[in-house]
Every structure is written in C-alpha cells, then in structure tokens.
Amino acid sequence: MLGTILTLTGLHMTLTWPLAAGGFPFDNIIFGEPALAFGVLMLFAALLLWKRGKLLEESPDRPAHVKGLAGPISIFILGMGLACFAIAAAGLWYELFAAPEQEPISGLLSGHPMIEATFISLLYALVGVGAVLFPAALNTPAGPIIRAVGICWAVAGALFLIFGALNYFTHIGLIVNTM
C-alpha cells in the first residue's frame, strides 16, 4: 500500500512542474523524485515477497538468498543514498525547507531558516546513510551494518511520519492565513 501511494504521488510530483504556481520547482526534485524511486522499490519488494516469500522463509541460507534477490538492486539503492546526500547538502547550502511566518508552528522559526533546513537535511542524510550502507549490509552476516541500516531507516521513517502528519495542520494553516 505505501509503495503505491509513494509511487503515485511521486510520479505526479515528478511530472508536474512546478508543484505550485510560481512555486518552488526544486520541491518536485526534493520530494517527488525520491518518493517515486523509493515507492517503486517498495512495490517491487512487496511483489517479490508475495511471489517468493515462502521460498525465502524456507531457505536454509536466508542471508545468501536475500543477497541474491536484493543484490542487483542494491546499486540503485546506493545511488538513491547519494541522491539523498545531495538533497541534504542542497537543503543546507540554499537554506531550503524554511516555513513562512504565516505557517502555524513551523512559522515560529521563520526568522531562523537554518533550523528547519538542518532538520530536514539531517533526515535526508539519515536515509542516505542507510541506503549507502545497504550494499555492504547484504555482504555481511547479521551484525552492526545491518543494525545501522535498520536504525537509520527506522528513525528517519518515524521522524518523516511525524513531520508529514504535522504538515497537514501547518499547510492548511498557511493556506487559511494567506487567503
């Protein structure tokens, strides 16, 4: 389900330039393209687990089986990790992600654009660390690299979830406050 939502919304954002009239075309790149890429990855992972999950579960050497299945796509995941690093760097370099003062909650920091730029950039960097470590995690038995990937993605995912939910309120408030 999540893969479908990410794929559809990411595809829409990637193909709609810019998202808002007179808006910020970099939002399409920063949010749409990673959503599309990670959504397609999630769809294929779900399809793979659906079709081959029983074989994986019964495999006598599960790590080798996972490596065989995920190995070919691990280079793309590594590339997405590097893309996340580039997005994080751009967020800091250009002080992106700062909310206008009319936006409730986030707008309280509008006079300090580096706070939100740092927060969102660190989230992208955390996703990037997990993605860059992913190919190495496939080549090591259960250990610290696999745990590091899981921790990076779990923490970043939880924070993106909370921040995304908050955005429903703040973005509605921004629209109401600027009507």
N, C-alpha and C positions, 0 to 999 in steps of 0.2 A: 504494500500500500504506500509506504513512504517513498519508495523508489518511483512509483507512478506519479505521485504529487511533485517530487523534485524534478522529474523528467519533464512533465508538462509545464510547470511554472518556469523551470529553467529554459525550456525551449521557447516559450513565449517571451521571456525577458531577453533572450539572446537574439531573437528575430525582430524585436520591437525597439527601434532606435529613435530618439531616446525614450526611456520609460515615461517620463513626464514632459509635457510640452514646455519647451525652454528649459528643460530639466538637466539632469546630470547623466550624460551618456556613459560615464565611467561606471555608474551603478549597474548597467547592463553587463559589463565585463566582470565587475567585482562580485556581484550576486548571481546573475543569470548563468554565466558560463560554468562556474563551479557547481551550481545546483544541477545543471544539465549533465555535466560529466559524472558527478557522484550519484545522481539519480539513475543514470543508465547503468553504472556499476552495480548499484543496489538491485536493479531489475534483473540483471544477468546473474548476480549472486543468488537471488531468490529462485530464479529459473533453474540454476544449477543445483541448488539444494533440493528443489522439488523433484528434479529428474534423477539426481544421483545421490541424494541424501542417505538412502538406505545402504548403498554401496559404501559410502563414506563411514557410516555408523558401524558397519560390519568389517571394515578394513582392518587387517592385522597390524598394518603400519600406517596409522592415520596421519601423522605428520608428513610422511612421504606422499601419501595420497593427496593431501591438501596442497603440498608444494607442486605436485604435478598439475593440479587443477588451476591453482592461482598463479603459478609461476609466470606463464605467458603475459598475464595482465599486470603483473607487478611493476613492469617498466612504465606503463601508463599511470599507475598509482604513484610511482616515484615522480613522474613528470607533473602530476597534479600537486604533489607536495611542493615541488619547486615553484609552481604557479602560485600556491598559497603563500610561499615566502615572498614572492614578487608583489602580491597584493598587500601583504603586511608592510613591506618596505614602502610601497606607494602610499599606503594609509598614513604612515608616519611622515614621509617626505613632504607630502602635499597637505597634511593635516586634514584628511578626509574624515567622514563619519560624524562631524560635529553637528549637533542638532541646533536649529534656530531657536531664538529665545521664546517664540510663540508655542513651542512644543512643550507640553507639560512634562515634568520630571527631568527628562534629558536636557531640556532647555535651560534648566537651572545652571548647567555647566557651559552655556553658550559662550561665556566670556573666557573659557579655558578650553579651547578646541583640542588641545593635546591630550586631555583626559580621555575623551571618547575615542579619539584616534588611536591612542595607546591600547585601550581596552579591546577594541575590535581587531586591531592589528595583532595583538597577542593571541586572540582566539584563532585567527587565520594561521599564525605561526605555529600554534599548538597542533592544529590539524596537519600542517605541513610536516612537523617533526614526526608525527605518527606515520604519515604517508611515505616520507623518505626512509624511515626505518623498516617499513613493511617488507621490502625485498630481503633485507637481512634477516628479518624475523622468520621468513619462510625457510631460511637455510640454517637455522639453529634449533636445537630441541627446546622444549619448554624452558624458558628462562627469562632473564631480565629484559631482553629485547622485546619479546612478545608481551611481557607485562607493561613495558614502557609504551608500546603501541596502544594497548588497551586503555591504559591510564590517560594518555594524550587524547584519544578519541572520546572516551567517556566524559572527561572533564570538559573538553571543548563542546561536545554534544549537549551536555546538561546546560552549560552557560549560553550556548546559542538558543536552546529551547526557552530558557527563562527570558533572555533578551528579546527573542522573537515574540513571545507572548506579551511582554511589556509594550512592544511596538504597536500592538493593536490599540492599546489605550493612547499612547503618545501620538501616533499618527492620526487617529481620529481627533484628538485634541488639537493637533496642529491645523487640521482642516477646519474645524469649528472656529478656532481662534483667528484664522485668516480669511474667513468668508465675509 
